[in-house]
Amino acid sequence: MAKPDSPRRRPAARTLACWLAVAPGAAWAVVRLLGLDRGPLVQLLAFTPYAAAGSLLLLLLLLAVRRWRPAAVAAVTTVALVAVVAPRTFESTPPAATGPAVRLLTANLLAGSADAEVLVDLVRRHSVEVLAVQEFTPAIAAELDRLGLEQLLPYRELHPVEGTPGSGLYARYPITEGGVRHNSNGWGFLQAYGTVLVPEAPPVQVESVHPSAPYAIDQVGNWRRDLAAQPPATPGGQLRILAGDFNATLDHAPLRALLDTGYVDAADAAGVGLTGTWGPYDGDLIPPVTIDHVLVDRRIAVRTAAVYAIPGSDHRAVLTDLRLPPTG
């Protein structure tokens, strides 16, 4: 009888190791494709682009060692994951919007600790016309105006709060029908909103988005409810833009469901949808993930999108250059 470590047993052990290596990736692809993000899987799915890259490396390794059946499973896994991730690196064809251009910036200010000077400089350098902020405090509101934001963006719907709940919306153009949404999460995140009146364009309702974060299993329910409560697009009615810290990536089913109502993710449309906007956090070795977004009505054309670091915040600001449809 062959001993456990005999040469005859080694190929079987290596084959078993190969099957064990491909199993997590295959399960990941099933969860992603079927939208089964529940419990701890919600956090994992944020890293789907890295899983896609890892599945490709594993496929190449299995081909090198000639483990054909595990390699076939790895190939299917790789195709599935790359198919949902790779399109974010390609620009999509925008609608034929011929109205005015609008530059919109969104930034999570990390309980007001972000560098206000850098933020105001971004607004000034890029001629930003609409600014959505989250984790907005009274102190940073005052500092932003001291640095000149009041002259750059004189219209506003502001709800600053100490800590993380605060929210704000600034604009170069008048804001009407303003208000604030109260999310159901335990952190009490607010979402400022208002209708921005851009000359020679239909009114656009803009909301500074900040649903609960799924940082623990007992918060996943709040996260899911907050995302489900976001205002859907109204393809036959008013233009809407949702901008902010969604605490979700395009690999999360609730965010995809929101997009399916009639929104387009601006970074995805501009071909920069894999640029990370959050992480590492608090010194942890967390690879960047894309949880800050600008969702625009499908009638709005996305011309460009870019991400900018803001010292003092663990999030990066997202700048979008949009073109609205004309009035009438």
Residue pairs with C-beta under 8 A, 6 or more apart in sequence:
2 8
2 9
3 9
14 65
14 67
15 67
15 70
18 62
18 65
18 67
18 70
19 70
21 58
21 62
21 70
22 58
22 62
22 70
22 73
22 74
22 77
25 51
25 54
25 55
25 58
25 74
25 77
25 78
25 81
26 73
26 76
26 77
28 44
28 45
28 48
28 51
28 77
28 81
29 55
29 76
29 77
29 80
29 81
30 36
31 37
31 41
31 45
32 45
32 48
32 80
32 81
32 84
32 251
33 80
33 84
35 253
35 256
36 253
37 45
37 251
37 252
37 253
37 254
38 220
39 217
39 220
40 217
42 214
42 220
42 223
42 252
43 214
43 215
45 249
45 251
45 252
46 248
46 249
46 251
46 252
46 289
46 291
47 287
47 289
48 81
48 84
48 85
48 249
48 251
49 85
49 251
49 274
50 287
51 81
52 78
52 81
52 82
52 84
52 85
52 86
55 74
55 77
55 78
55 81
55 82
56 78
56 82
58 74
59 71
59 74
59 75
59 77
59 78
62 70
62 71
62 74
63 71
84 251
85 251
85 274
87 268
87 273
88 250
88 267
88 268
88 271
88 272
88 273
88 274
89 271
89 272
89 273
89 274
90 271
91 269
91 270
91 271
92 264
92 268
92 269
92 271
92 302
94 269
94 301
94 302
94 303
94 323
95 298
95 299
95 300
95 301
95 325
96 301
97 299
97 300
97 301
97 323
97 324
97 325
97 326
98 323
98 325
98 326
99 198
99 200
99 201
99 202
99 323
99 324
99 325
99 326
99 327
100 198
100 199
100 200
100 201
100 323
100 324
101 303
101 321
101 322
101 323
101 324
102 129
102 130
102 198
102 201
102 204
102 321
102 322
102 323
102 324
103 126
103 127
103 128
103 129
103 130
103 319
103 320
103 321
103 322
104 128
104 129
104 130
104 131
104 132
104 206
104 241
104 243
104 294
104 319
104 320
104 322
105 122
105 123
105 126
105 128
105 130
105 131
105 132
105 317
105 318
105 319
105 320
106 131
106 132
106 133
106 134
106 208
106 243
106 244
106 245
106 292
106 294
106 317
106 318
107 114
107 119
107 131
107 132
107 133
107 134
107 310
107 313
107 315
107 317
107 318
108 114
108 133
108 134
108 135
108 210
108 244
108 245
108 292
108 313
108 314
108 315
109 119
109 133
109 134
109 135
109 136
109 137
109 140
109 310
109 313
110 135
110 312
110 313
110 314
110 315
111 135
111 137
111 163
111 164
112 135
112 136
112 137
112 138
112 139
112 140
112 166
113 312
113 313
114 140
114 310
114 311
114 312
114 313
115 310
115 311
115 312
115 313
116 140
116 143
116 144
116 147
117 147
118 310
118 311
119 144
119 310
119 317
120 144
120 147
120 148
120 149
120 152
122 128
122 308
122 310
122 317
122 319
123 131
123 149
123 152
123 153
124 148
124 152
126 319
128 152
128 153
128 172
128 319
129 153
129 171
129 172
129 173
129 198
130 153
130 169
130 170
130 171
130 172
130 196
130 206
130 241
130 243
131 149
131 153
131 168
131 169
131 170
131 171
132 168
132 169
132 170
132 192
132 206
132 207
132 208
132 209
132 243
132 244
133 167
133 168
133 169
133 170
133 208
134 166
134 167
134 189
134 208
134 209
134 210
134 244
134 245
135 163
135 164
135 165
135 166
135 210
135 245
136 158
136 159
136 160
136 161
136 166
136 167
136 168
137 160
137 161
137 162
137 163
137 166
138 160
138 161
138 162
138 166
140 160
141 158
141 160
141 168
144 150
149 170
152 172
153 170
153 171
153 172
154 172
155 170
155 171
155 172
155 173
155 174
155 175
155 196
156 168
156 169
156 170
156 171
156 175
157 168
157 169
157 175
157 178
157 179
157 180
157 192
157 193
157 194
158 168
158 169
158 170
158 192
159 166
159 167
159 168
159 180
159 190
159 192
160 166
160 168
161 190
164 187
164 189
165 187
165 188
165 189
165 190
166 190
167 180
167 189
167 190
167 191
167 192
167 208
167 210
168 192
168 208
169 175
169 178
169 192
169 193
169 194
169 206
169 207
169 208
171 194
171 196
171 206
173 196
173 197
173 198
173 199
174 196
174 197
175 194
175 195
175 196
175 197
176 194
176 195
176 197
176 203
177 194
177 195
177 205
178 192
178 193
178 194
178 195
179 192
179 193
179 194
180 190
180 191
180 192
180 193
181 190
181 191
181 193
181 207
181 229
182 188
182 190
183 189
183 190
183 191
183 210
183 211
183 212
183 222
183 226
183 229
184 212
184 222
184 225
184 226
184 229
185 211
185 212
185 219
185 222
185 223
185 225
185 226
186 212
186 219
186 222
187 212
187 213
189 210
189 211
189 212
189 226
190 210
191 207
191 208
191 209
191 210
191 244
192 207
192 208
193 205
193 206
193 207
193 208
194 205
194 206
195 203
195 204
195 205
195 206
195 238
196 203
196 204
196 205
196 206
197 203
198 204
198 324
200 326
200 327
201 324
201 325
201 326
201 327
202 238
202 239
202 324
202 325
202 327
203 238
203 239
204 238
204 239
204 240
204 241
204 324
205 231
205 238
205 239
205 240
205 241
206 240
206 241
206 242
206 243
207 230
207 231
207 240
207 241
207 242
207 243
207 244
208 243
208 244
209 230
209 242
209 243
209 244
209 245
209 246
209 293
210 244
210 245
210 247
211 223
211 226
211 227
211 229
211 230
211 246
211 247
211 248
212 219
212 222
212 223
212 225
212 226
212 247
213 219
213 223
213 247
214 220
214 223
214 247
223 247
223 248
223 254
224 254
227 246
227 248
227 252
227 254
227 255
227 257
227 258
228 254
228 257
230 242
230 258
231 240
231 242
232 258
232 261
232 262
233 240
233 261
233 262
233 263
233 295
233 297
233 298
234 240
234 262
234 297
235 262
235 297
235 298
235 299
239 297
239 299
239 300
239 324
239 325
240 263
240 297
241 294
241 295
241 296
241 297
241 300
241 322
242 258
242 263
242 293
242 294
242 295
243 293
243 294
243 295
243 318
243 320
244 292
244 293
245 278
245 291
245 292
245 315
246 255
246 291
246 292
246 293
247 291
248 254
248 255
248 291
249 255
249 289
249 290
249 291
250 256
250 259
250 265
250 268
250 273
250 290
255 293
258 295
259 265
259 295
262 297
262 298
263 295
263 296
263 297
263 298
264 295
264 296
264 297
264 298
264 300
264 302
265 273
265 293
265 294
265 295
266 293
266 294
266 295
266 296
266 302
266 305
266 318
266 320
266 322
267 273
267 275
267 290
267 293
267 294
267 305
267 307
267 318
267 320
269 302
269 305
270 302
270 303
270 304
270 305
270 320
272 305
272 306
272 307
273 290
274 290
275 290
275 307
276 287
276 288
276 289
276 290
276 307
276 316
277 288
277 289
277 290
277 291
277 292
277 307
277 315
277 316
277 318
278 288
278 289
278 290
278 291
278 292
278 314
278 315
278 316
279 286
279 287
279 288
279 289
279 314
280 286
280 287
280 288
280 314
281 314
282 314
292 315
292 316
292 317
292 318
293 318
294 305
294 318
294 320
296 302
296 320
296 322
299 325
300 322
300 323
300 324
300 325
301 322
301 323
302 320
302 321
302 322
303 321
303 322
303 323
304 320
304 321
305 318
305 319
305 320
305 321
306 318
306 319
307 316
307 317
307 318
307 319
308 316
308 317
308 319
309 316
309 317
310 316
310 317
